[in-house]
Amino acid sequence: MSLRSPLAALGLCVTTAAVAVLATTSPASAEEATHNEYKGRVTAKSGLLLRDRPTRGSRIVGKAPYGSIVHIFCKTGGDRVNGNDRWYLLTDGTWAWGSAFYIDNIGAVPRWC
C-alpha cells in the first residue's frame, strides 16, 4: 500500500484511532469522544488559515472565521507561530491543522496525537 502524503498516513492513523474508540464505547459516547471532547474558539481577527500539515508553509485547505468554535481531535508540535509550536488537528468538515496560537481552549486541553 502506498501513501501519497504524510497527511494520508495521518488520516489512516486517525481513522484507525476513531474506529478503536467506536469499538470500545457506546454509540452516544462514541460521537462525543470523537467530535466533542476538545473545543476551541478562533482568536485570529482575520480568520484562522487551516493547513494540510502543521507547518506555516503547507497548503491552505480552508479558513475558520474569527470567534467560531472548532472541534479539536489532538495536538502536535510544528512550526512556531509567535513563539507557540503547538498545532491542533481540527475535525470540522475536513481534517486540517490550525495553529494553537490562534485557538483558545474551551474546557480540557487536547491530548497529544
C-alpha positions as semicolon CSV with decimal commas, in nm:
position;residue;x (nm);y (nm);z (nm)
1;M;0,000;0,000;0,000
2;S;0,145;0,335;-0,100
3;L;0,053;0,652;0,085
4;R;0,079;0,972;-0,115
5;S;0,148;1,217;0,165
6;P;0,215;1,242;0,537
7;L;-0,143;1,367;0,576
8;A;-0,272;1,047;0,415
9;A;-0,070;0,847;0,667
10;L;-0,208;1,060;0,949
11;G;-0,559;1,017;0,814
12;L;-0,513;0,640;0,824
13;C;-0,390;0,660;1,186
14;V;-0,672;0,894;1,284
15;T;-0,931;0,670;1,119
16;T;-0,787;0,367;1,298
17;A;-0,799;0,552;1,630
18;A;-1,159;0,661;1,569
19;V;-1,260;0,301;1,490
20;A;-1,092;0,187;1,813
21;V;-1,286;0,449;2,010
22;L;-1,611;0,347;1,844
23;A;-1,548;-0,019;1,919
24;T;-1,500;0,045;2,291
25;T;-1,776;0,297;2,364
26;S;-2,150;0,321;2,339
27;P;-2,295;0,496;2,031
28;A;-2,386;0,814;2,222
29;S;-2,049;0,847;2,396
30;A;-1,853;0,747;2,081
31;E;-1,975;1,055;1,896
32;E;-1,899;1,268;2,199
33;A;-1,547;1,124;2,232
34;T;-1,458;1,172;1,866
35;H;-1,622;1,509;1,795
36;N;-1,696;1,699;2,116
37;E;-1,421;1,615;2,362
38;Y;-1,196;1,911;2,280
39;K;-1,310;2,250;2,157
40;G;-1,159;2,591;2,099
41;R;-1,253;2,943;1,987
42;V;-1,071;3,106;1,694
43;T;-0,898;3,430;1,801
44;A;-0,737;3,530;1,470
45;K;-0,909;3,857;1,374
46;S;-0,887;3,787;1,002
47;G;-0,978;3,418;1,046
48;L;-0,763;3,110;1,101
49;L;-0,597;2,955;0,797
50;L;-0,634;2,576;0,802
51;R;-0,348;2,375;0,656
52;D;-0,278;2,023;0,537
53;R;0,023;1,987;0,771
54;P;0,129;2,156;1,098
55;T;0,360;2,398;0,918
56;R;0,327;2,762;0,816
57;G;0,429;2,688;0,457
58;S;0,195;2,395;0,393
59;R;-0,105;2,412;0,163
60;I;-0,407;2,610;0,284
61;V;-0,719;2,392;0,276
62;G;-0,971;2,623;0,442
63;K;-1,036;2,907;0,683
64;A;-1,220;2,925;1,017
65;P;-1,383;3,262;1,090
66;Y;-1,295;3,476;1,393
67;G;-1,493;3,373;1,701
68;S;-1,602;3,038;1,560
69;I;-1,592;2,723;1,772
70;V;-1,371;2,445;1,633
71;H;-1,354;2,080;1,731
72;I;-1,005;1,954;1,810
73;F;-0,901;1,592;1,768
74;C;-0,547;1,620;1,908
75;K;-0,234;1,840;1,927
76;T;0,121;1,807;1,797
77;G;0,437;2,011;1,761
78;G;0,510;2,201;1,441
79;D;0,632;2,533;1,310
80;R;0,639;2,816;1,564
81;V;0,374;3,086;1,532
82;N;0,461;3,384;1,755
83;G;0,664;3,153;1,982
84;N;0,399;2,877;2,005
85;D;0,487;2,547;1,833
86;R;0,156;2,367;1,908
87;W;-0,085;2,282;1,628
88;Y;-0,433;2,132;1,658
89;L;-0,584;1,878;1,421
90;L;-0,937;2,006;1,362
91;T;-1,231;1,786;1,264
92;D;-1,480;2,044;1,138
93;G;-1,588;1,910;0,798
94;T;-1,234;1,835;0,687
95;W;-0,929;1,720;0,878
96;A;-0,697;2,021;0,883
97;W;-0,432;2,177;1,106
98;G;-0,463;2,513;1,283
99;S;-0,202;2,694;1,490
100;A;-0,284;2,672;1,862
101;F;-0,164;3,032;1,897
102;Y;-0,493;3,141;1,735
103;I;-0,723;2,899;1,923
104;D;-0,831;2,944;2,287
105;N;-0,919;2,613;2,450
106;I;-1,270;2,566;2,585
107;G;-1,257;2,307;2,860
108;A;-0,994;2,034;2,859
109;V;-0,658;2,077;2,687
110;P;-0,639;1,847;2,380
111;R;-0,447;1,521;2,400
112;W;-0,129;1,455;2,201
113;C;-0,164;1,292;1,858
